[in-house]
Every structure is written in C-alpha cells, then in structure tokens.
Amino acid sequence: MAKDHKKRLKQRYGKKEPKHRVIDITPETSILPKKEKKSFYNKYYKQLLIIPFAMLLIALVLIGMQVAQTGEFLHKGISLQGGTAITITKDMTNLDAIDKKVLEEFLLDQHPTHEFVIRSQKQLADLVAIEIETDIIDEDELELFKESMISFDSELTLDELSQNIRSSGSKLGANFFGQIIKALIIAFVLMGIVVFIQFRVPVPSLAVILAAFSDIVVTLAVVNILGIKISTAGIAAFLMLIGYSVDTDILLSTRVLKNKEGTVYQRVIKAMKTGMTMNITTLAAVSVALIFSQSQIISQIMTILVIGLIVDMVNTWIQNAGILRWYAEKKEAKEGGAKK
C-alpha cells in the first residue's frame, strides 16, 4: 500500500516531492484504466444486485403459491410419492416395437385419474424391457390395471405381470423424501463450516451459502413452472447443482480475498473469466446430453442442470461478486487508512 501511495504521488507531482504532506484518499476506482472506469459492471455493480435478489424473492413467492395450492413445494414424481412399477420383457424378433405414446394414451383412457410413466430399454439380442410406473397403489385398482395391460397386449398373462410388479407405499416415498431434505440441510451446514474455516470471516461464508441457496430456490421455481415432476434422479441433480455452485463461489472468494495483486475489481474480472469458461463448457456438455439422450431420467437430470447453471451465472457473478467486492473494498480502505 505504501509503495502504491508513493507512485501515485510521483504521478501527480512529478519527481519533486510536495513541501506539504498529502494524504491520498482517492477511491481505488479512480486509478483504474479508462476502459475499466467506463465498464458498466464496474460502475453499477451495486445496482445490479437488485437482479438476483429480485429473482430470489419472485422464486420464493412462486414456491409459496405452490405450497398453498398443492401442499407441496415441488411436483413429486412417482418414485417420491409412492406407486407401482411393472417391468415387461418382450422379444421383438417377429413383433413390431411397442409405441410408448400409444400405450400411455391407452392407459390414461382406461385410468384417467392416475399417472403413467413408460420407459423402454433394449437388452441382449432382440429383447426389450418395458417399464411402466404408475401412482396406483390400491390392490383392486392394480387388478384393473393388469386387466388393462392384458387387453392391450394379449400375449401378457396375469402370472407374468404379478411376478414383475413392484409397489412402494406413499409412506415409503415420504420417508425417502424426508431423508433427502435432511441431507440437503446437512450439506448446507457443512458447506458453511468449511467455507468459514477457509476464510475465517462471516461475510464470504454467508455470501457463498446465499448464492447456493438462491441457485436451488430459483431453479426449483422454474422447474415447478415447467411442470416437471421431480423423481429421485431430479433430487440427485439438485445435489449436483450445489456442488457446481460452491465450486464457482469458492473460486471467486479465493481470487478476491486471498490474492492481493491488482485492484479488487481486476481480481473479480480475472475470476469471472475463469469461472465463466468453466460454466459455459459444463453448460455445453450438459446441453448435448439433454439433446441427444433418449432416457427420461437423464433428460430430467440434464434439464435441471441446464436451468441451474444459467441461474448460477447470475447468482455467482452478480450477487456473490457484488457482495464480495463491496466487502473487500471497504476492508482494504480501512486497512489503508489505518496504515496512513
């Protein structure tokens, strides 16, 4: 700081030192290059904080409306709310492939009050496994469901269907969902502890936790708007999203607080270049998987990750970066004043 102070004095007064003592209280943004001074982000980074906080507020309102209407803060899939799964193995050597859409429309027509998810996967040779998931749990309704399957495909038998059926009650789904929520809470607590140990100050720790929390809440609100029913795979995607969020936030915090080269703004920009490269490459890979995947499970995971990564860019490089820059500039200003 003292060397920088002398350099600024020489630039202002030339080689001759002023007779009177001059205390340089010019803010650090005034010594930035002209391009950086004119930067929109550099000039309005505090005002830009309105965007992520507005997104978080709107997301909380939307989730609150979801709870008021359905009693749940997300749309649960069959694997979370309980239901029945039947796996049928078909030899497609001399048969036409079963049209999943036709089967789904048939089942919905026969059982209009229930939901159905149909997947198919090619196995060895010409064998194809067809898995049907439904929210039907009642035994009498299950018998009607089996009869519907037989009427759709006359080659099926009751014994075959009974042997390949798996049911899980709503209590089991509720218990599993409760354990996942506990795991998310524990993940946030441990994450906060690790970040606090790393930086030893509360502001960066709270900023990282706030960014990760905002990522989850805003992404969940968007997923609810799209009407996506979250399965266990979707919950895994949210856990992955926490990891992506913390990764970029730690990168930013380390570059801004641990590295003392250049101004705070310059350190933020360097971290942003690295972090945005990471985000964009990950987003490209996830998008390719989403476009070409034929699996509903993978499609749900990738959809959530695409939404979450876009939301993370806003929360990391506007929200977290803005809070950290505000904090770091105040801290360095105090340290500089104390030395003078």
N, C-alpha and C positions, 0 to 999 in steps of 0.2 A: 504493500500500500504506500509506503514512504517513497519508494523509487518511482511509482506511478505519479505521485504528487509532485516530485521534482521535475519529471518530464513535462507535466502539464504547465508548470511554472516557466520552464525554458521555452516551451512553445508559445506561451503568451507574452513573455518579456524579452525573449532572445537570450543571448549569452550573459547579459548583465542581470545580476540579482536585484530585485527591488529593495529600496532602502527600508521600507516598512514591511512588516510581516503580513503576508497574505494567506488567509485560510480559504482553501478551495472547497466550497460547499456545492459545487455544480453537480447535479444528478448524473449518474453514470450514463444515462441515455444520451446526454449531450455530447459525449466524446465518441459516440458510435460513428461509423462511416455514414455518408449521406444516404446510401441505399437502404441501410438498416434503419435510419431515422424515419424514412418515408414509408417503411413497411407497415401495412395495415394492421398486421398482427401485433407488431411492436407498439403501435400507437393505441390500439383499442383492445388489448388483451384482457383488461378488467371487464370491459363492457361485454366481451364475448362470453364471459362466464354465465351470462343470462341464458344462453342457448342450452347447455347441458342441464342446468338447474330447472329450466322450464320443461325440458324433456322428462326429467325425473318426476316433477310434480304432475304432469299430464299422465304419465305411466301409473303413478300411484292412484290417481283418480279413476283411471280405467279399470285397474285391478280391483279397486273398491267397489265399482259398479258391478264387476263380475261376481264378487262375493255376495253382494246384495241380491243379485238375480238368481244365482245358482247355489250359493252356499259354499262354493269352492273358488280358489283364486286362480285356477287353471282348468282347462278341459282335460279330464283324465281319460286315458285310453283304457282298453280292456285289461291290460296287464296290471294297471294300478287300481282299477275299481273292482276287479274280480270278474270272472266269466268262465267260458269253456273253450277249449281248443280241440279240434279233431284233425288228425293227420291221415291222409289217404294216399297210398302209393299206387300209381297207375302205370301199367305197361302200355306205352304209346306206339308200339310197333305197328299195329294194324288199326289204330284208332286216331281220330282227329284230336288235336290238342283241345283241352277244355278251355273255353273262353271265360276268363275270370269275371269279366264285366257281366256276361250273360248270367253266370251263376249268382253273382251278387244281386242283380236285379230280381232274379227268381226268388231268392231267399227273402229279400226285402218285401216282395209282394206277398209271400206266404206269412212273414212275421214282421209286419210294418212297425211295431213298437220297439224293435230291437236293432242292434248294430252288428255289422259283419265286416271283418277284415280278411281278405283272401290273398294268400301268397302261394307261389309255385316255385319249385327249385328242381332243376334237373339233377338226377343222381347217376349211378352207373348205368352204362348201356342206354336203353330206352326207357328207363324208369323215371317217373316224375313224381315228386312228393308235393301234394296239395294240402296246405294248412289253412284251416278255417277257424278264425277266432270270433267269438260272439259273447255278448253280455248275458246270455241265457244261463241261469243257474238252477231254476226250479226244475225238478225231476219230470213233472208232467209235460212242461214245455220242451224239455230235452227230448222226450219221446216223440213229440210232434216234429221237432227239428230233424230227428233221424228219419222219420217217415218222409219228410220233405226231400231229404237228400236221396232217398231210395227212388222217389218219384222222378227226381231229376236224372239220376243215373241208375238204370235198372240192374246193372251189374253189382251194385253195392248190396251188402247184407247187413242185417241188424247186428250179427255177431262181429263182423268186421268193424263196424262203427263203434260198438261198445268197447272193443279191445284197444282202439286207438283214440279214445277220448280222455281228456284231462280237464278237470274242473278245479277252480280255486274260488273260494267264497269271498264276499266283499270284506269280511274281517281280515283275511289274509292280505288282501290288497291294501287295506287301510293301515295295517301294521307295517307293511313294507314301505308305504309312503311316509309314515311317521318316522321310520328309521332313516330314510333318505333326508328328511328335513333336519333331523338331529345331526346327521353327517355334514350337511351344508353349514349349520350354525357352528359346529366344532371347527370346520375348515376356516371359516371367517375369523374365529377367535385365535386359532393357531397362527394364521396368516398375520394378524395384527401383532401378535407377540414377537414373531420372527422379524418383522419389519421394524418394530420398536427397538429390538436388540441391535439391529444393524445400524440404525441412525441415531438412537438414544434421544430423540426429541419427538414429542407427540404429533406435531403438525404433519410431517411427511407420512407418519404411520396412519393417521386419520384420513389423509388425502388418498392413500392407496386403498384403504378399506372402502371409502366413499366411492371411488371410481369403480371398484369391483362390484359393490352393491348396486350402483347405478346401471352397470352393464347387465346384471341379472334381471333387475326390475324392468328396465326399458325393453330388453329382449323378450321377456315374458309377456309384457303388454302387447307387443307386436305379434307374437305367436298367438295370443288369445284373439286378436283382431282377425287374423288369418283363419281362425277356427281349427287350428291344428290340435289334435288330441294327443297329449303327451303320454308316451309309453316309458318303460324303463330305459329304453335307448335314448329317449329325449332327456331324461334326467342325467344320464351319462354325458350328454352333450353340454348341459349346463355346468357340470363339474369341470369339463374340459375348458369351458369358457372362462371359468375362474382362473385356471392356470394361464391361459393366454393373456388375460387382463393383468394379472400380477407380474407377468414377465415383462411387459412393456412399461408398467408403472415403476418397477424396480430399476429398469434401465434408465428411465428418466430421472428418478430420485438420485441414483448413484452419480450420473453425469453432472447434475446440477449441484449437489451438496458435497460430494467427495472431490470432484475435480475443480481446481481453482484457476485454471487457465482461461483467460478471456473474461468477458462480462457474463452476467447471468443469462442475458438474452442470447448471447452467442452459444453458451453451453446448452440452452434449451433447443436451439435450432439444430445443433450437431446431433443431439439425442433424437430429435424429431426425424432427421434424415435416416438415421439407422433404424429407428422404430417403425417408421412408415414403410421402409423397404421390407422389414420383417412381416408387417401386416399385409402388405399387398401381395407378397409371394405366397403367404399362407392362404389368403383370400382366393388367389388364382387357383391354387391346388384344390381347395375345398369346392370351388365353383365347378371345376372339371369333374370332380367326383359326383357332384349333385346332378350335373347334366347327363352324364353317361351311366349312372347307376340305375339298375332296374329293381333294386331291393328297397322296399318301403322303409325298412329300419335304417339303412344307410342314408336314404333320402331325408328322413326326419332329422337325423344327426347333422347332416351337412346343411340343411335349411336353417337350423338353429344356429349353427356356427357362422354361416354367412351373415345372418342378421346381427349376431353378437359381435362379430369382428368389425362390422361397419359402425355399430354403436360404440364399440371400444375406441375407435379412432377419435370420436368426438370427446368421449369422457377422459381419455388419456391426454390428448394433445391440446385440448381447450380447457377442460375442467382441472385436471391434475396439474398440468403445466402452468396454468394461470395461478393456482393456489401456491405452488412451489416457488414460482418466480416472485410473487408478492412477498412470500415469507423470506426467501433468500436475499432479495434486495434490501428489505428492512434490516435483516440481520447484518449484512455487510456494511450498511450505512451506519449502524450503531457501533460496529467494531472500528470502522474508520474514524468516527467521531471520538471514540474513546482513545485511540492512538494519538490523535492530534491534541 
